[in-house]
Amino acid sequence: MSQLASSCHRPADLPGAEPRLLLIGNPNVGKSLLFGCLTNRYVTVSNYPGTTVEITSARATIAGQTRLVIDTPGTNGLIPQSDDERVARDILLSSPGADVMQVGDMSNIRRTLLLSLQIAEHGVPFTLCLNMSDEARERDAEVDPAALAAVVGVPVVATSALRRWNLEHLKRDAVRPERARISVVYPAAIETAVLSIVAELAVDPHLATRGVALSVLAGDETLKPFLPAASLDRLDAIRGEAQSQLSQPMSWLIVTARLSAVDRILGNASMKQSLPRNNVREWLGAMTMHPVWGWPFLLAVLYIAWLFVGKFGAGIVVDFVQTKIFQEHLNVWTIQLIDLVARFPHHHVIANGILAPAYSGAVHLTIGQKVAQFIHDLLVGPYGVVTMAMTYAIAIVLPVVITFFTFFGILEDSGYLPRLAVMLNRLFRRMGLNGKAVLPMVLGLGCDTMATLTTRILETKKEMIIVTLLLALGVPCSAQLGVIMAMLGPLGIGLASVWVGVTLGTIFLVGWLASKLVRGKAGDFILEIPPVRTPKLSNILIKVLARTEWYLKEAVPLFVVGTLLLYVLDYANLLTKLQRLLAPIVVGGLGLPAQASNAFLIGFLRRDYGAAGLYAMQKAGALTPVQTVVALTVITLFIPCIANFLVMLKERGTKTGLAISGFILVYSFGIGWVMNLSFHLAGMS
């Protein structure tokens, strides 16, 4: 078994020995949504490849029996071109006896059947689920499931996971899959070589299939960990002998023969002709990825995002929650409750937008009073868990997270993101990347940690390193971006443009330089473009709830940890010393108040937590507009949060991860120093 397969939660490593059902299919066919319908467990649903990189499993009752349903990464073929495709192939090969359900898009039946052919060649019984049948009906591209089943030889079920239509029928057919009757006739030299390879691998019946033999002939190096070491030389000899009899590469001949076989199948299966229609959706789909007219659409999208997330979420909603709920009621009630229990007299002041205790005249305290003061300050002091951590996490960041996830979910379900990748492909080529790199970078606006994982969809190591660097350097996560938009609102278009220009300029400058320094080349740009869709409200709500749950579980505890760190440093009188230590950089270099050091100290735990600290300073009048834009630029380009840092070390290696982090730390403060100096030279303070 290959190391990759064993590190990606292969089914054999999953708990329990109950019957299993594998979901396999192309990217962007609603496979993860179907998984959620079968198991009542949510998986992030996107209209672009790369979302479901890791394997997800859950138990479900299907046909009266409990089964472990395993959602594999999306794949376009069983000769893998990326890590996620390799994992999907590895799961299929390492799960003999499991029921297999291929999920395809009815509107793109040719691509679906191309994968069906490869599954059939591996000798795997399967059920074919034609999902998105409602969209196919709207586009006049319906397929007759019964006619297709008669040709292919496996159960074919039309479904709509989005509308939960025909799922019971699908469950009944999923537990009794059949071997497909379809086959491909290859040139004589290839057929002879297939027979020789099958005979060579006859010791293991799970490997002795046409599919494995054809992968060997196509030059699939990722298959070697599955093959007997003693047979490798013999297999290479068979492949070389077959290639010598052909005038074209075998990999090209194999693909061509499969496509011809799919066309013959479609000629035998009754289906409606898919005719392009000049409607609004098709016009929008074309315009949003046009090299010229696509830019006004992008600017319109960004403006709407600023209005919805920056003005409504980070402005109106945050002000209401922070002021009306927390400052005027929740924090006051919490302090009064602790006062009642601790019986320690004090009064309160507003410090940096936070209701905090101020002790007066109490010099000689008893041990009991000192304990009461310790508990009081820990919970509701200037660095209290309630008055600082929960205020930042719930009152300031959570409304921004919810509004951003809502808007991002609409972009996902509408099919806009892949079109954005097409439009920016030419620009990204200048950075040694291609348009596919847009996808993890846009996903980074939700969470840089998850986006770093999805760099696996990129084909070369060079692309993975550059995108990982840019994600850690210049792509703010949803929570941080929302706080930043809230702080930019009062600054006006001029200073806001400075932040946008420096951030985007950094991404393209560093990307261009990295493309010159990092060895390798960019991969080919092949991307499935889904139709423009009208987002469904219920699906958006499911996404927002699931992602908000993730934020509450993953981010809020780190807010508490960061607050406790500040409290301990303050209690031990170390916070002031650290501020003095950082003063030459923060005060002298960046021109910021010494208190801004706290935001950078805790920014390593969560960059959005650091941004929230700067937001509180701005609300309290502790930052001028110029200081605000300098601080925002530095915290945006600052070293990634600890979760992203650890994932970066895991994905790119310790040496590369540390090099990226060290560069970012120096670069972010260097840019802040240059900006501060430039503002002073321009007479702005």
Secondary structure as UniProt FT lines:
FT   HELIX           3..6
FT   TURN            7..9
FT   HELIX           11..13
FT   STRAND          20..25
FT   TURN            27..28
FT   HELIX           31..39
FT   TURN            49..50
FT   STRAND          56..62
FT   TURN            63..64
FT   STRAND          65..71
FT   HELIX           83..93
FT   TURN            96..97
FT   STRAND          99..105
FT   HELIX           106..108
FT   HELIX           109..121
FT   TURN            122..123
FT   STRAND          126..131
FT   HELIX           133..138
FT   TURN            139..140
FT   HELIX           145..152
FT   STRAND          156..158
FT   TURN            161..164
FT   HELIX           167..174
FT   HELIX           188..200
FT   TURN            201..203
FT   TURN            205..207
FT   HELIX           210..217
FT   TURN            218..219
FT   HELIX           221..226
FT   HELIX           229..231
FT   HELIX           232..244
FT   HELIX           250..268
FT   HELIX           280..287
FT   TURN            288..289
FT   TURN            291..293
FT   HELIX           294..305
FT   HELIX           306..317
FT   HELIX           318..319
FT   HELIX           320..330
FT   HELIX           331..342
FT   STRAND          347..351
FT   TURN            352..353
FT   STRAND          354..358
FT   HELIX           367..380
FT   TURN            382..383
FT   HELIX           385..397
FT   HELIX           398..414
FT   HELIX           416..423
FT   HELIX           425..429
FT   TURN            430..432
FT   HELIX           435..437
FT   HELIX           438..443
FT   TURN            444..446
FT   HELIX           448..453
FT   HELIX           454..457
FT   HELIX           461..474
FT   HELIX           478..488
FT   HELIX           489..491
FT   HELIX           493..517
FT   HELIX           537..554
FT   HELIX           556..571
FT   TURN            572..573
FT   HELIX           575..583
FT   HELIX           584..589
FT   TURN            594..595
FT   HELIX           596..603
FT   TURN            604..605
FT   HELIX           607..619
FT   TURN            620..621
FT   HELIX           625..636
FT   HELIX           642..652
FT   HELIX           654..681
FT   TURN            682..683
//
